[in-house]
Every structure is written in C-alpha cells, then in structure tokens.
Amino acid sequence: MNSTPANMIETKNITKVVDTTEGQLQILQPISFNVKAGESVAIVGASGSGKSTLLSLLAGLDEVSDGDIVLDGKALKGMGEEERAQLRGEKVGFIFQSFMLVQSLTALENVMLPAEIAGMHDAKEKAQEILEKVGLGHRGTHYPNQLSGGEQQRVAIARAFITKPKILFADEPTGNLDAANGTKVENLLFELNQGSNTTLVLVTHDNELAERCQRQLHMHAGELTELSNDKDVVENEQLERQAG
C-alpha cells in the first residue's frame, strides 16, 4: 500500500511587514499552506501581489515577520543567516529570473560552484553530466556573456539541480525567454522534477506553465488562496494578470 507523501514545506501563519517612510507596510497577510514531497506548485497573481516575496521567504532568503516555515522538517524560525544558508545548501535549489550567473566563471564553473561548496569531490564530472542533460555540454567553456538568454537559463537550471535538492524554487523561470526557449525550459523543469522527485514551487505569470503544475496558488494583495478550476474564476485570473 502506497503511503501519503510527507509535507516537504509547511507554512504556519507567516506574514511579512516592512518599514517605509509612510509607516509599516504589510506585504503578506497571514498565510498557511503545505506542499507535499515531489509536488509541483505554481504561485500566480498580478504584479505586486507578493509572489516573489513569498518565494524568498520559503527559500530562507528573507525572514518572516511572524509565523514559521518548515522545510523538510527543519523550522526556519530562530535560525541565523549562516544556518539558513547551510540549510539551503543541503536542501534547496533556486532559479532566479535574472539568472544570477557569475560573469567571471564559465558555464561549467557556474554549475560546479554549489557542488564545490557542498564538498562534492566529483563536482566537475557532475557539472559536465548535467550540462549534457540540458543540451549544453558543448558550451561548458563559454562565459555567460557568450550565451543566449535561453542558454543562460539552462545553465542556471543545471546549477540549481547539481546538488539534487529536495526543493526547487523558481522565480519567473521563463519570464525573460522567447516562446521556443521558454518551452524548452518548461519541459526541462518538469523532466527533472519528476525524474528526481524534487518538490517544485514556481512563481509565474505564464498561465500555460502554471497549468502544468499539480496545484495553483493565487496571490492577491498579500493573501493566498487555492486557485479554483472553475472556468469563470480562471478567466478572471487571466484578465487580472494581463492588467497587472
């Protein structure tokens, strides 16, 4: 008998408040939800709704104002930056919308970097292997400025996956790509997600990409709800995204 997958991510009444010149601004209202191991989840909503803020909090790149986040049984509450960085190194991969590749390193060296930090002795071999998987085995000696946007994003994906993270966060992974490269990146994300049973949480404005995920969570003015499959609700969501 198959057991129910354990929760890989748990959030408990998390909020985010920032200080501004006009006083405190609440970016996230209290949010609680869980993501099972191996599940794929899209966070959708208009620009400025809090999607990227939530993703950064989930990945431990930023701290919540209240509440708690638990990643694979580890509570982030009370952790310092060094502890959160160690947890990210052990369990988390992150794909940034702007790629965030190190310009002075080759594609191969960029992919090797997290593996070397993690102490993997075969970092170079693993990096070459995963570059082959993303179709860039022949581009390993090239620097980021010698690669197209689609190639840079595939390098970023290879870098995120080299340590075989339990959780992969992706912020607008196809946002800067043309249709052809966007489709390639989408297919790669889900192939790696399913092949490695990696929990995938992504932020996107791309409705087709969101619909490929098992679940869609809707952000609006800092509040999170499960997106209904009701046709009228989906159409309203699409209009809101277009307006945003």
C-alpha positions in Angstrom: 0.0 0.0 0.0 1.4 3.4 -1.0 1.9 5.9 1.8 0.8 9.5 1.6 3.8 11.7 0.7 5.1 13.7 3.7 4.9 17.5 3.6 8.2 19.0 2.3 7.1 22.6 3.0 4.8 23.8 5.8 3.9 27.4 6.5 2.1 28.5 9.6 0.5 32.0 9.7 3.5 33.6 8.0 3.4 37.4 7.5 5.8 40.0 6.1 5.8 43.6 7.2 8.4 46.2 6.1 9.1 49.7 7.3 8.6 52.6 4.8 8.8 56.4 5.1 5.0 56.4 5.5 4.9 53.7 8.2 4.7 50.0 8.2 3.5 48.2 5.0 2.1 44.6 5.3 3.2 42.8 2.2 1.9 39.4 3.2 -1.2 38.7 5.2 -1.2 35.5 7.5 -0.5 32.6 5.1 -0.7 28.8 5.9 -0.3 26.0 3.4 1.6 22.8 2.9 3.4 21.3 -0.1 4.0 17.5 -0.3 7.2 15.9 -1.3 7.6 15.7 -5.1 4.6 18.0 -5.7 4.7 20.8 -8.3 3.0 24.1 -7.3 2.6 27.4 -9.2 2.1 30.7 -7.4 0.2 33.1 -9.7 -1.2 36.6 -9.4 -0.8 40.1 -10.6 2.5 42.0 -10.3 3.0 43.4 -6.8 0.7 40.8 -5.1 3.6 39.4 -3.0 4.5 36.3 -5.1 8.3 36.8 -5.2 8.3 37.9 -1.5 6.7 34.6 -0.6 9.1 32.6 -2.6 12.1 34.3 -1.0 10.7 33.6 2.5 10.1 30.0 1.6 13.7 29.6 0.4 15.1 31.2 3.5 16.5 34.1 1.5 14.5 36.5 3.7 12.9 36.3 7.2 9.2 36.3 8.1 7.9 39.0 10.4 5.7 36.4 12.2 4.8 32.7 11.8 7.1 29.9 10.8 8.2 28.0 7.8 9.3 24.3 8.0 11.4 22.8 5.2 11.8 19.0 5.2 11.2 19.0 9.0 13.5 21.9 9.7 12.0 25.1 11.2 13.5 28.3 9.9 12.3 30.3 12.9 15.2 31.3 15.1 17.9 30.4 12.5 20.6 32.9 11.7 21.7 33.7 8.2 24.5 31.2 8.4 22.2 28.4 9.5 19.7 29.2 6.7 22.5 29.3 4.2 23.6 25.8 5.3 20.0 24.5 5.1 19.7 26.0 1.5 22.9 24.3 0.6 21.7 20.9 1.8 18.1 21.0 0.6 17.3 23.9 -1.7 17.9 25.0 -5.3 16.8 28.4 -6.6 16.4 29.7 -10.1 16.4 33.4 -10.4 14.5 35.3 -13.1 17.7 37.3 -13.9 19.8 34.0 -13.9 22.4 35.4 -11.4 25.3 33.6 -13.1 28.8 34.6 -12.0 30.1 36.5 -15.0 33.8 35.7 -14.4 33.1 31.9 -14.4 32.4 29.7 -17.4 29.1 27.8 -17.7 30.8 24.6 -16.4 32.3 26.6 -13.4 29.0 28.2 -12.6 27.3 24.8 -12.4 30.2 23.4 -10.4 30.0 26.2 -7.8 27.2 24.9 -5.5 28.7 21.3 -5.7 32.1 22.6 -4.6 30.5 24.5 -1.7 28.7 21.3 -0.7 32.0 19.4 -0.8 31.3 17.1 -3.7 34.6 15.6 -4.8 33.3 14.9 -8.4 31.9 18.4 -8.9 33.4 18.8 -12.4 32.2 15.4 -13.7 28.7 16.0 -12.3 28.6 19.5 -13.7 29.6 18.2 -17.2 27.0 15.5 -16.9 24.1 17.8 -16.1 25.2 20.3 -18.7 24.8 17.4 -21.2 21.3 16.8 -19.9 20.3 20.4 -20.5 21.8 20.3 -24.0 24.8 22.5 -23.2 27.7 20.0 -23.0 29.4 21.8 -25.9 29.1 25.2 -24.2 30.9 24.5 -20.9 33.9 26.7 -21.6 31.8 29.7 -22.6 31.2 32.6 -20.3 27.6 34.0 -19.6 28.0 36.9 -21.9 28.8 34.5 -24.7 25.5 32.6 -24.1 21.9 33.4 -25.2 19.2 34.1 -22.6 17.8 30.6 -23.1 21.3 29.1 -22.7 22.0 31.1 -19.5 18.7 30.0 -18.0 19.5 26.3 -18.8 22.9 26.8 -17.1 21.0 28.3 -14.1 18.7 25.2 -14.0 21.7 22.9 -14.2 23.4 24.8 -11.3 20.2 24.5 -9.2 19.9 20.8 -9.8 23.6 19.6 -9.5 23.3 19.0 -5.7 20.0 17.2 -6.3 18.0 19.5 -3.9 14.9 18.2 -2.3 13.1 21.5 -3.1 13.5 23.7 -6.2 12.2 27.3 -6.2 11.9 29.1 -9.5 11.1 32.8 -9.9 9.6 33.5 -13.3 11.8 30.9 -14.9 10.5 31.7 -18.4 9.9 35.4 -17.9 12.9 36.6 -20.0 12.7 33.9 -22.7 11.2 33.7 -26.1 8.5 31.1 -26.8 10.8 28.4 -28.1 13.3 28.7 -25.3 10.5 29.1 -22.7 9.0 25.7 -23.8 12.4 24.0 -23.6 13.0 25.4 -20.1 9.5 24.3 -19.0 10.0 20.8 -20.3 13.3 20.6 -18.6 11.9 21.8 -15.2 9.2 19.1 -15.2 11.5 16.3 -16.5 14.0 17.0 -13.7 11.2 17.5 -11.2 9.6 14.2 -12.0 12.8 12.3 -12.5 14.4 13.3 -9.2 11.1 13.6 -7.2 12.1 17.2 -6.4 9.4 19.4 -4.9 8.9 22.3 -7.4 7.5 25.7 -6.4 7.5 28.4 -9.0 6.2 31.9 -9.5 4.9 32.7 -12.9 2.7 35.0 -15.0 2.6 32.3 -17.7 -0.8 30.6 -17.5 0.2 27.6 -19.5 3.2 26.9 -17.3 1.1 27.3 -14.2 -1.5 24.8 -15.5 1.3 22.2 -16.0 1.7 22.2 -12.2 -0.3 19.9 -10.0 -1.6 22.9 -8.0 -2.0 26.6 -8.5 -2.0 29.0 -5.6 -3.3 32.5 -6.2 -1.8 35.6 -4.6 -3.8 38.8 -4.3 -2.9 41.8 -2.2 -0.7 39.6 0.1 -3.4 36.9 0.5 -3.1 33.3 -0.7 -5.9 31.1 -1.9 -6.1 27.8 -3.9 -7.0 28.7 -7.4 -10.3 27.2 -8.4 -10.7 25.1 -11.6 -14.0 26.9 -12.2 -13.8 28.4 -15.8 -15.1 31.9 -14.7 -12.6 32.1 -11.9 -9.7 31.1 -14.2 -10.8 33.7 -16.8 -10.9 36.4 -14.2 -7.4 35.4 -13.0 -6.1 35.7 -16.6 -7.6 39.1 -17.0 -6.1 40.3 -13.7 -2.7 39.1 -14.8 -3.0 40.8 -18.1 -4.0 44.1 -16.4 -1.0 43.7 -14.0 
